[in-house]
Amino acid sequence: MVTLHIAEISIAFVFIAGGISTLRNPQPRVEEIARLRFPLPELAVRINAALMMVAGIALALNVQAALASMVLAILLVPTTVFGHAFWIEQGQRRQLQMSNFFKNLAILGGLLLVTLVR
């Protein structure tokens, strides 16, 4: 169980750090989401970041770990699809977005495992 909790903490820090970073400087993500014509992009980005941060903290502290990991998994899907839409990009930007897209899929797999094990 110690190994599982270390894995949960590792995953959680991605969301805690990302949430803090996004709340401090949401503009780059807001611009990305607005470019895709997502409604209320700034509000969506801020809410998503806050929820990811709170659920990440819960996961790291092992408070309702299964629920926290499920919330993160659900939030990660639109973040991945809208935030890393590599299929609409070209060249180096396409490669970067593709890398981030598949990184998020790997994290999603880890979150789903945590949900199942807990």
PALUMNU-684645 format. One line per field, with one value per atom (N, C-alpha, C): x, y, z; residue number from 1; atom name; residue in one letter. Coordinates in Angstrom, 3 decimals. Example, Ala and Ser with C-alpha at 12.3 -4.5 7.8 and 13.67 -1.06 7.14 Angstrom:
<pts>
px [13.190,12.300,13.200,12.850,13.670,12.900]
py [-5.690,-4.500,-3.300,-2.250,-1.060,0.030]
pz [7.800,7.800,7.800,7.080,7.140,7.870]
i [1,1,1,2,2,2]
at [N,CA,C,N,CA,C]
aa [a,a,a,s,s,s]
</pts>
This chain:
<pts>
px [0.807,0.000,0.858,2.056,2.950,3.315,3.591,3.940,2.772,1.551,0.373,0.252,0.461,0.332,1.428,2.619,3.688,3.285,2.690,2.220,1.121,0.212,-0.864,-0.306,0.667,1.289,1.977,2.659,3.341,2.355,1.247,0.220,-0.400,-0.663,-1.324,-0.519,0.796,1.619,1.537,1.279,1.080,-0.107,-1.172,-2.392,-2.297,-1.639,-1.474,-0.614,0.535,1.436,0.790,0.135,-0.526,-1.654,-2.421,-3.513,-3.011,-1.978,-1.399,-0.858,-0.117,0.463,-0.621,-1.665,-2.744,-3.506,-3.749,-4.460,-3.627,-2.320,-1.439,-1.345,-1.364,-1.215,-2.119,-3.413,-4.343,-4.314,-3.761,-3.903,-3.474,-2.322,-1.959,-3.009,-3.545,-4.557,-5.882,-6.208,-7.426,-7.366,-6.224,-6.066,-6.216,-5.662,-5.787,-7.247,-7.945,-9.339,-10.216,-9.944,-10.713,-10.522,-9.311,-9.003,-9.865,-10.253,-11.105,-12.593,-12.871,-14.251,-15.000,-14.290,-14.910,-15.625,-16.867,-17.596,-16.981,-16.984,-16.452,-15.073,-14.110,-12.819,-12.101,-12.104,-11.381,-12.018,-13.339,-14.031,-13.788,-13.862,-13.642,-12.235,-11.248,-9.856,-9.663,-10.202,-10.033,-10.739,-11.950,-12.680,-11.962,-11.537,-10.819,-9.545,-8.788,-7.538,-7.809,-8.815,-9.138,-9.586,-10.433,-10.901,-9.761,-8.878,-7.731,-6.821,-6.636,-5.779,-6.393,-7.673,-8.345,-8.359,-8.723,-8.740,-7.327,-6.338,-4.949,-4.500,-4.868,-4.530,-5.208,-6.481,-7.195,-6.514,-6.108,-5.433,-4.105,-3.331,-2.028,-2.176,-3.243,-3.477,-4.256,-4.591,-5.336,-6.719,-7.334,-8.688,-9.628,-10.445,-11.348,-10.572,-9.514,-8.590,-9.297,-10.219,-10.918,-11.750,-12.459,-13.272,-12.389,-11.310,-10.397,-9.792,-9.375,-8.781,-9.818,-11.057,-12.113,-12.418,-12.472,-12.694,-11.574,-10.334,-9.198,-9.269,-9.659,-9.775,-10.839,-11.968,-13.046,-12.597,-11.908,-11.431,-10.329,-9.562,-8.440,-8.888,-10.047,-10.514,-10.714,-11.540,-11.675,-10.384,-9.616,-8.327,-7.434,-7.423,-6.595,-7.117,-8.415,-9.004,-8.935,-9.295,-9.318,-7.952,-7.191,-5.917,-4.755,-4.891,-3.791,-4.288,-5.068,-5.676,-4.620,-3.737,-2.609,-3.069,-4.240,-4.733,-5.057,-5.110,-5.357,-4.092,-2.972,-1.715,-0.806,0.275,1.258,2.666,3.563,4.981,5.340,6.209,6.722,5.618,4.675,3.553,2.714,2.557,1.823,2.533,3.854,4.639,4.517,4.599,4.477,3.103,2.062,0.706,0.451,1.012,0.854,1.533,2.720,3.436,2.635,2.099,1.294,-0.008,-0.600,-1.831,-1.582,-0.514,-0.241,0.281,0.956,1.345,0.094,-0.883,-2.131,-2.875,-2.806,-3.432,-2.776,-1.461,-0.754,-1.180,-1.279,-1.735,-3.165,-3.999,-5.376,-5.401,-4.537,-4.451,-4.090,-3.134,-2.768,-3.923,-4.654,-5.815,-6.890,-7.117,-8.120,-7.695,-6.399,-5.905,-6.122,-5.811,-6.039,-7.503,-8.384,-9.823,-10.233,-9.719,-10.082,-9.532,-8.294,-7.634,-8.214,-8.562,-9.104,-10.551]
py [-1.197,0.000,1.271,1.187,2.353,2.716,1.716,1.964,2.621,2.168,2.760,4.229,4.516,5.903,6.789,6.262,7.027,7.324,6.338,6.547,7.613,7.566,8.561,9.962,10.078,11.385,11.896,11.007,11.406,11.952,11.273,11.738,13.034,13.096,14.264,15.539,15.453,16.658,17.267,16.461,16.994,17.958,17.568,18.377,19.550,19.346,20.444,21.547,21.172,22.159,22.809,22.014,22.554,23.506,23.156,24.017,25.346,25.299,26.530,27.398,26.784,27.517,28.169,27.429,27.954,29.062,28.921,29.976,31.253,31.104,32.281,32.960,32.172,32.716,31.934,32.231,31.464,31.831,32.983,33.529,32.586,31.914,31.016,29.931,29.367,28.322,28.913,30.099,30.779,31.032,31.486,31.747,30.468,29.371,28.086,27.654,27.755,27.325,28.265,29.558,30.531,30.282,29.894,29.601,28.458,27.565,26.433,26.759,28.030,28.533,27.871,27.555,27.004,28.140,27.928,29.024,29.409,30.687,31.232,30.646,30.846,30.172,30.497,31.748,32.069,31.398,31.444,30.794,29.290,28.685,27.246,26.857,27.634,27.346,27.478,28.527,28.737,27.657,27.307,26.263,24.929,24.606,23.353,23.285,24.379,24.411,24.250,24.938,24.853,23.447,22.857,21.497,20.492,20.642,19.737,19.883,21.114,21.349,20.728,20.954,20.417,18.884,18.304,16.846,16.276,16.982,16.548,16.530,17.556,17.602,16.448,16.199,15.088,13.758,13.578,12.335,12.197,13.279,13.235,12.928,13.438,13.222,11.943,11.214,9.959,10.175,11.290,11.602,11.294,10.270,9.850,9.665,8.876,8.709,8.219,7.288,6.785,7.884,8.648,9.747,10.832,11.180,12.210,11.794,10.542,10.092,10.030,9.695,9.680,11.103,12.048,13.451,13.927,13.620,14.023,13.377,12.119,11.430,12.105,12.437,13.088,14.459,15.223,16.554,16.475,15.414,15.285,15.050,14.453,14.155,15.437,16.400,17.620,18.431,18.402,19.101,18.542,17.241,16.585,16.854,16.695,16.859,18.308,19.256,20.662,21.334,20.938,21.594,21.070,19.856,19.248,18.655,19.447,19.017,19.017,18.049,17.989,17.843,17.278,17.017,18.289,19.439,20.699,21.544,20.998,21.740,21.282,22.017,21.706,21.717,20.980,21.043,20.766,21.611,21.414,21.540,22.440,22.596,21.311,20.673,19.408,18.344,18.276,17.299,17.545,18.803,19.151,18.775,19.122,18.817,17.307,16.600,15.149,14.510,14.982,14.474,14.705,15.899,16.204,15.413,15.213,14.416,12.998,12.356,10.981,10.894,11.928,11.982,11.984,12.794,12.843,11.513,10.816,9.492,8.532,8.620,7.776,8.124,9.414,9.848,9.373,9.462,8.986,7.504,6.725,5.304,5.088,5.866,5.779,6.145,7.178,7.593,6.511,5.884,4.821,3.613,3.323,2.231,2.555,3.787,4.192,4.049,4.489,4.393,2.938,2.052,0.635,-0.026,0.314,-0.321,0.179,1.442,2.025,1.640]
pz [0.000,0.000,0.000,0.559,0.554,-0.878,-1.696,-3.098,-3.830,-3.562,-4.182,-3.787,-2.511,-2.067,-2.672,-2.837,-3.497,-4.943,-5.609,-6.982,-7.016,-6.059,-5.988,-5.770,-4.886,-4.629,-5.891,-6.608,-7.841,-8.864,-9.034,-9.965,-9.455,-8.170,-7.583,-7.793,-7.675,-7.809,-9.201,-10.215,-11.570,-11.554,-10.883,-10.860,-9.890,-8.767,-7.807,-8.426,-8.951,-9.558,-10.778,-11.603,-12.782,-12.426,-11.408,-10.970,-10.439,-9.615,-9.070,-10.202,-11.105,-12.230,-13.085,-13.369,-14.209,-13.507,-12.216,-11.492,-11.409,-11.313,-11.291,-12.645,-13.715,-15.065,-16.034,-16.026,-16.859,-18.340,-18.681,-20.031,-21.162,-21.067,-22.185,-22.442,-21.381,-21.557,-22.015,-21.512,-21.946,-23.455,-23.937,-25.367,-26.187,-25.685,-26.393,-26.481,-25.377,-25.336,-26.160,-26.091,-26.882,-28.372,-28.747,-30.150,-30.677,-29.787,-30.162,-30.018,-29.718,-29.578,-28.429,-27.366,-26.171,-25.457,-24.984,-24.331,-22.983,-22.666,-21.411,-21.086,-21.947,-21.785,-20.481,-20.043,-18.806,-17.600,-17.521,-16.413,-16.436,-17.613,-17.741,-17.297,-17.709,-17.345,-15.842,-15.241,-13.795,-12.969,-13.356,-12.629,-12.762,-13.956,-14.191,-13.344,-13.324,-12.549,-11.059,-10.560,-9.130,-8.747,-9.563,-9.278,-9.331,-10.306,-10.397,-9.179,-8.733,-7.577,-6.310,-6.084,-4.894,-4.923,-6.067,-6.171,-6.059,-6.583,-6.454,-5.000,-4.256,-2.827,-2.097,-2.400,-1.765,-2.070,-3.313,-3.691,-2.956,-2.894,-2.213,-0.729,-0.119,1.311,1.588,0.519,0.637,1.268,0.922,1.377,0.228,0.395,-0.674,-1.980,-1.913,-3.048,-4.311,-4.179,-5.369,-6.011,-5.205,-5.727,-6.337,-5.644,-6.147,-7.484,-7.595,-8.854,-9.964,-9.638,-10.654,-11.126,-10.199,-10.566,-11.482,-11.119,-11.956,-13.341,-13.385,-14.678,-15.548,-14.950,-15.699,-16.200,-15.344,-15.738,-16.790,-16.747,-17.668,-19.115,-19.299,-20.662,-21.483,-21.035,-21.852,-21.918,-20.840,-20.854,-21.956,-22.091,-23.095,-24.502,-24.685,-26.021,-26.495,-25.629,-26.038,-25.901,-24.905,-24.657,-25.472,-25.997,-26.742,-28.061,-28.775,-30.044,-31.150,-31.104,-32.046,-33.494,-33.702,-35.050,-35.832,-35.148,-35.864,-35.986,-35.542,-35.535,-36.672,-36.858,-37.889,-37.287,-37.880,-37.566,-36.120,-35.574,-34.225,-33.176,-33.396,-32.468,-32.425,-33.562,-33.617,-32.780,-32.904,-32.140,-30.636,-30.224,-28.808,-28.266,-29.013,-28.554,-28.547,-29.509,-29.549,-28.338,-28.014,-26.851,-25.571,-25.421,-24.231,-24.202,-25.350,-25.450,-24.938,-25.421,-25.017,-23.586,-23.110,-21.693,-20.830,-21.221,-20.468,-20.503,-21.630,-21.686,-20.691,-20.557,-19.585,-18.160,-17.876,-16.544,-16.308,-17.336,-17.231,-16.869,-17.497,-17.161,-15.701,-15.183,-13.775,-12.862,-13.221,-12.417,-12.405,-13.546,-13.607,-12.766,-12.771,-11.907,-10.434,-10.049,-8.647,-8.301,-9.198,-8.954,-8.751,-9.552,-9.447,-8.200,-7.840,-6.695,-5.367,-5.324,-4.090,-3.961]
i [1,1,1,2,2,2,3,3,3,4,4,4,5,5,5,6,6,6,7,7,7,8,8,8,9,9,9,10,10,10,11,11,11,12,12,12,13,13,13,14,14,14,15,15,15,16,16,16,17,17,17,18,18,18,19,19,19,20,20,20,21,21,21,22,22,22,23,23,23,24,24,24,25,25,25,26,26,26,27,27,27,28,28,28,29,29,29,30,30,30,31,31,31,32,32,32,33,33,33,34,34,34,35,35,35,36,36,36,37,37,37,38,38,38,39,39,39,40,40,40,41,41,41,42,42,42,43,43,43,44,44,44,45,45,45,46,46,46,47,47,47,48,48,48,49,49,49,50,50,50,51,51,51,52,52,52,53,53,53,54,54,54,55,55,55,56,56,56,57,57,57,58,58,58,59,59,59,60,60,60,61,61,61,62,62,62,63,63,63,64,64,64,65,65,65,66,66,66,67,67,67,68,68,68,69,69,69,70,70,70,71,71,71,72,72,72,73,73,73,74,74,74,75,75,75,76,76,76,77,77,77,78,78,78,79,79,79,80,80,80,81,81,81,82,82,82,83,83,83,84,84,84,85,85,85,86,86,86,87,87,87,88,88,88,89,89,89,90,90,90,91,91,91,92,92,92,93,93,93,94,94,94,95,95,95,96,96,96,97,97,97,98,98,98,99,99,99,100,100,100,101,101,101,102,102,102,103,103,103,104,104,104,105,105,105,106,106,106,107,107,107,108,108,108,109,109,109,110,110,110,111,111,111,112,112,112,113,113,113,114,114,114,115,115,115,116,116,116,117,117,117,118,118,118]
at [N,CA,C,N,CA,C,N,CA,C,N,CA,C,N,CA,C,N,CA,C,N,CA,C,N,CA,C,N,CA,C,N,CA,C,N,CA,C,N,CA,C,N,CA,C,N,CA,C,N,CA,C,N,CA,C,N,CA,C,N,CA,C,N,CA,C,N,CA,C,N,CA,C,N,CA,C,N,CA,C,N,CA,C,N,CA,C,N,CA,C,N,CA,C,N,CA,C,N,CA,C,N,CA,C,N,CA,C,N,CA,C,N,CA,C,N,CA,C,N,CA,C,N,CA,C,N,CA,C,N,CA,C,N,CA,C,N,CA,C,N,CA,C,N,CA,C,N,CA,C,N,CA,C,N,CA,C,N,CA,C,N,CA,C,N,CA,C,N,CA,C,N,CA,C,N,CA,C,N,CA,C,N,CA,C,N,CA,C,N,CA,C,N,CA,C,N,CA,C,N,CA,C,N,CA,C,N,CA,C,N,CA,C,N,CA,C,N,CA,C,N,CA,C,N,CA,C,N,CA,C,N,CA,C,N,CA,C,N,CA,C,N,CA,C,N,CA,C,N,CA,C,N,CA,C,N,CA,C,N,CA,C,N,CA,C,N,CA,C,N,CA,C,N,CA,C,N,CA,C,N,CA,C,N,CA,C,N,CA,C,N,CA,C,N,CA,C,N,CA,C,N,CA,C,N,CA,C,N,CA,C,N,CA,C,N,CA,C,N,CA,C,N,CA,C,N,CA,C,N,CA,C,N,CA,C,N,CA,C,N,CA,C,N,CA,C,N,CA,C,N,CA,C,N,CA,C,N,CA,C,N,CA,C,N,CA,C,N,CA,C,N,CA,C,N,CA,C,N,CA,C,N,CA,C,N,CA,C,N,CA,C,N,CA,C,N,CA,C,N,CA,C,N,CA,C,N,CA,C,N,CA,C]
aa [m,m,m,v,v,v,t,t,t,l,l,l,h,h,h,i,i,i,a,a,a,e,e,e,i,i,i,s,s,s,i,i,i,a,a,a,f,f,f,v,v,v,f,f,f,i,i,i,a,a,a,g,g,g,g,g,g,i,i,i,s,s,s,t,t,t,l,l,l,r,r,r,n,n,n,p,p,p,q,q,q,p,p,p,r,r,r,v,v,v,e,e,e,e,e,e,i,i,i,a,a,a,r,r,r,l,l,l,r,r,r,f,f,f,p,p,p,l,l,l,p,p,p,e,e,e,l,l,l,a,a,a,v,v,v,r,r,r,i,i,i,n,n,n,a,a,a,a,a,a,l,l,l,m,m,m,m,m,m,v,v,v,a,a,a,g,g,g,i,i,i,a,a,a,l,l,l,a,a,a,l,l,l,n,n,n,v,v,v,q,q,q,a,a,a,a,a,a,l,l,l,a,a,a,s,s,s,m,m,m,v,v,v,l,l,l,a,a,a,i,i,i,l,l,l,l,l,l,v,v,v,p,p,p,t,t,t,t,t,t,v,v,v,f,f,f,g,g,g,h,h,h,a,a,a,f,f,f,w,w,w,i,i,i,e,e,e,q,q,q,g,g,g,q,q,q,r,r,r,r,r,r,q,q,q,l,l,l,q,q,q,m,m,m,s,s,s,n,n,n,f,f,f,f,f,f,k,k,k,n,n,n,l,l,l,a,a,a,i,i,i,l,l,l,g,g,g,g,g,g,l,l,l,l,l,l,l,l,l,v,v,v,t,t,t,l,l,l,v,v,v,r,r,r]
</pts>
